[in-house]
Structure formats: structure tokens, C-alpha cells
Amino acid sequence: MRILIAEDDAILADGLTRALRQASYAVDLAGNGVEADHVLSVHDYDLAILDLGLPKMGGFEVLRRLRGRGSRVPVLILTARDALEDRVSGLDLGADDYLTKPFDLPELEARVRALIRRGHAASDAVVEHGPLSYDSVGRRVSVEGVPLDFSARELGVLEMLLRRAGKVVSKDQLVEHLYDWGEHVGGNAIEVYVHRLRKKLEPHEVTIRTIRGLGYLLEKPHGD
């Protein structure tokens, strides 16, 4: 799961980033509205946390442009503005939730989970692949009802492959899905995660093929 935080308060942004990364989310940070608008136009996110008082471009304008592009990414407005007209304006522009500062971190984390769950419920929250079932909200994998244990990064790779089953997924796409901006990624990190997935999935006839020079392909189940 990948989240964008658009917040110019460095201390608050750092605290939010740390908390959400500890909860196994990949987190990117934009310090102004122009940067937020740009990254939202070129990257896919599971959630955007948006401050209204951003420099260079206000949060309302970022939100207006986002919805104008047809994006349905869930947006949580996080702001010190508590006036009714600001809440109404934000929701009318397409925000999914509105939380005022100061706030309690457990409440924010609960709202994050709810928004991501709602966003996935609108698409495919549970992905079936042969005998394998993946609950993308609860982040649980099972085979014929029996749960399998995966690390957060292994789940990230599996999710990407499942959602593009039968198509090649490059290492660069997997890195972008798994890691924050600027996070160091070892050259063989993706190979390690894929190797671990294969060991756990191949006994259940779920096959990940390496397409030399291109990436990885999760074979479609027999009969599909």
C-alpha cells in the first residue's frame, strides 16, 4: 500500500511518515502543492493525506486538479482549518474525509485503514487466483482457507503480481510499488522476495516465471 503525505510542517510530516511506515505502508512526502499535484499526476497511490495550507499551491487546488483528472484515489484532508465552510468545500471538491489538527494518531491510523478499505471495496478487495485468495485490505493470504505467512514486502510483490496476473511486471514497477522515494534498494532485493514467494506458493501450484530482461509473470491458473 502506497500513501502520499502532502504536508509542509516538517515535524508533523516526519512523525506521520514514521508511524505509517511502521504500519507497513510505503510513504512518499510532498512539501508543497506543486510537488503534490505533480506526483499525484504520475504515480498511483492507495491514499493521499492532504494539508490545505500548502505553499506554492493550496490543498483545495491540488484536490480540484486531482478530481479533474478523473482520479478516484481516496483523499484525507488533514488541516488546522476547522471552519464549517472549509469542511464543506473540501468534501464538495471530492475529499473522502476531513480531520482537523491537533489529532490523535490512533484516530488518524483508523481513518487511513477505513479509507483504504473503502477504496479497495470499490474495486477488488479480495483477489482470487486458483486456490489462492488475497485480502488486500486485511493483507491476508490463504490457500483453500488455510492462511499463509508472508512479510510486508513479500505481500507487496504478490499483490502487484496478482493484480497483473498473466502480464509481465518489471523490477522497476515492483520497486516503485514497494519503496519510498530515496530509499536504498539493493540490486537483488526483488529477486530475494520473489524467491521466497516461489518457495511458499509453488507447492500450491501457483507459479511465478522470470522473463529474462523484462521482469516477472504470475501464470494464470489452469483453466482460465
C-alpha positions in Angstrom: 0.0 0.0 0.0 1.4 3.4 -1.0 0.4 6.7 0.6 1.3 10.3 -0.3 1.5 12.8 2.5 1.3 16.5 1.3 2.4 18.5 4.4 4.8 21.4 4.8 5.2 21.1 8.6 8.5 19.1 8.7 8.0 17.8 12.2 4.4 16.7 11.6 5.3 15.2 8.3 8.2 13.2 9.8 6.0 11.9 12.6 3.3 10.8 10.2 5.8 9.2 7.9 7.4 7.2 10.7 4.1 6.0 12.1 2.7 4.9 8.7 5.9 3.2 7.7 5.8 1.2 11.0 2.3 0.1 9.9 3.9 -1.3 6.7 2.8 1.4 4.3 5.2 2.8 1.7 5.1 6.6 2.2 6.1 9.5 -0.1 6.2 13.1 1.1 5.5 16.3 -0.8 6.3 19.6 0.9 4.3 21.9 -1.3 1.2 21.9 -3.5 3.0 22.0 -6.8 5.0 18.9 -5.9 1.9 17.1 -4.6 0.0 17.9 -7.8 2.8 16.6 -10.0 3.4 13.3 -8.1 -0.4 12.6 -8.0 -0.5 13.0 -11.8 2.3 10.5 -12.4 2.1 7.9 -9.6 -0.7 5.6 -8.3 -1.5 5.8 -4.6 -3.9 4.0 -2.3 -4.4 7.2 -0.3 -3.4 10.8 -0.2 -3.2 12.8 3.0 -3.6 16.5 2.1 -2.9 19.6 4.1 -4.9 22.7 2.9 -2.3 25.3 3.7 0.4 24.1 1.4 2.9 26.6 -0.1 3.0 27.3 -3.9 -0.4 25.7 -4.5 -3.1 25.3 -1.9 -4.6 22.0 -0.9 -8.1 22.8 -2.4 -6.5 23.5 -5.8 -4.5 20.2 -5.6 -7.7 18.4 -4.8 -9.6 20.1 -7.6 -6.9 19.2 -10.2 -6.8 15.6 -8.9 -10.5 15.1 -9.3 -10.4 17.0 -12.6 -8.1 14.3 -14.0 -10.7 11.6 -13.0 -8.6 10.2 -10.2 -10.5 8.3 -7.6 -7.7 7.9 -5.1 -9.1 8.4 -1.5 -8.2 11.8 0.0 -8.0 12.6 3.7 -7.7 16.3 4.3 -5.6 17.0 7.4 -5.6 20.7 8.4 -5.8 23.2 11.1 -8.8 24.8 9.4 -11.9 23.8 11.4 -14.5 26.2 9.9 -17.6 24.6 8.6 -17.2 26.2 5.2 -13.8 24.7 4.8 -15.1 21.2 5.7 -18.0 21.6 3.3 -15.7 23.0 0.5 -13.2 20.1 0.9 -15.9 17.4 0.8 -17.7 19.1 -2.1 -14.4 19.1 -4.1 -14.1 15.3 -3.6 -12.3 14.7 -0.4 -13.3 11.5 1.3 -12.6 12.5 4.9 -11.6 15.6 6.9 -9.6 15.6 10.1 -8.5 18.8 12.0 -5.3 19.4 13.8 -4.4 18.6 16.5 -5.4 15.0 16.3 -4.7 11.7 18.0 -2.5 9.3 16.0 -4.6 6.2 16.6 -7.7 8.0 15.1 -5.7 9.0 12.0 -4.5 5.5 11.5 -8.0 4.2 11.9 -9.2 6.7 9.3 -6.4 5.6 7.0 -7.4 2.0 7.3 -11.1 2.8 6.7 -10.4 4.9 3.6 -8.1 2.3 2.0 -10.6 -0.4 2.8 -13.4 1.7 1.2 -11.2 2.4 -1.9 -10.5 -1.3 -2.4 -14.1 -2.3 -1.7 -15.0 -0.2 -4.8 -12.7 -2.4 -6.9 -11.4 -5.9 -5.9 -10.7 -6.1 -2.2 -10.3 -9.9 -2.4 -8.3 -11.3 -5.3 -8.8 -15.0 -6.2 -6.1 -16.8 -8.2 -6.7 -20.5 -8.5 -6.6 -21.9 -4.9 -5.1 -18.7 -3.6 -7.1 -15.9 -2.0 -5.6 -12.5 -1.2 -7.5 -9.9 1.0 -5.8 -6.7 0.1 -7.4 -4.7 2.9 -6.7 -7.1 5.7 -3.4 -8.1 3.9 -4.1 -11.8 4.4 -3.3 -14.7 2.1 -4.9 -18.1 2.2 -5.0 -21.3 0.1 -8.3 -23.1 0.3 -9.0 -21.4 3.6 -5.6 -22.1 5.2 -3.6 -18.9 6.0 -0.1 -18.5 4.7 2.5 -16.3 6.3 4.3 -13.5 4.4 6.3 -10.5 5.2 5.0 -7.0 4.3 7.4 -6.7 1.3 6.5 -10.2 0.1 2.9 -9.3 0.2 3.6 -6.1 -1.8 5.3 -8.1 -4.5 2.5 -10.7 -4.5 -0.2 -8.0 -4.7 1.4 -6.4 -7.7 1.7 -9.7 -9.5 -1.8 -10.8 -8.7 -3.4 -7.6 -10.0 -1.4 -8.1 -13.2 -1.7 -11.9 -13.5 -0.7 -13.1 -16.9 1.3 -9.9 -17.6 4.9 -9.1 -17.1 5.8 -6.9 -14.2 9.2 -5.2 -14.3 11.6 -4.9 -11.4 11.2 -1.1 -11.6 7.4 -1.3 -11.2 7.9 -3.5 -8.2 10.4 -1.2 -6.6 8.1 1.8 -7.2 5.2 -0.1 -5.5 7.3 -1.3 -2.5 9.7 1.5 -1.6 9.6 5.2 -0.6 11.4 7.9 -2.6 15.1 7.9 -1.9 15.0 4.5 -0.1 18.0 2.5 -0.9 17.1 -0.7 -2.7 19.8 -3.5 -3.1 20.2 -4.9 -6.6 19.0 -8.3 -5.7 16.2 -7.3 -3.2 13.3 -8.1 -5.6 14.9 -11.4 -6.6 15.0 -12.4 -2.9 11.3 -11.6 -2.3 10.3 -13.5 -5.5 12.4 -16.5 -4.4 10.7 -16.5 -1.0 7.3 -16.3 -2.7 8.1 -19.1 -5.0 9.0 -21.4 -2.1 5.7 -20.7 -0.4 3.5 -20.7 -3.5 4.8 -23.4 -5.8 3.6 -26.3 -3.5 0.1 -24.9 -4.2 0.7 -24.8 -8.0 1.0 -21.0 -8.1 3.8 -20.2 -10.5 5.9 -17.1 -10.9 8.0 -17.1 -14.1 11.1 -15.0 -14.7 11.0 -13.3 -18.1 14.7 -12.6 -18.8 15.4 -9.0 -19.2 11.8 -7.9 -18.6 10.6 -9.0 -15.1 8.2 -11.5 -13.6 4.9 -13.0 -14.7 2.4 -14.7 -12.4 1.0 -17.5 -14.6 -2.8 -17.6 -14.8 -4.4 -20.6 -13.2 -5.1 -23.6 -15.3 -8.5 -23.4 -17.0 -8.6 -19.5 -17.0 
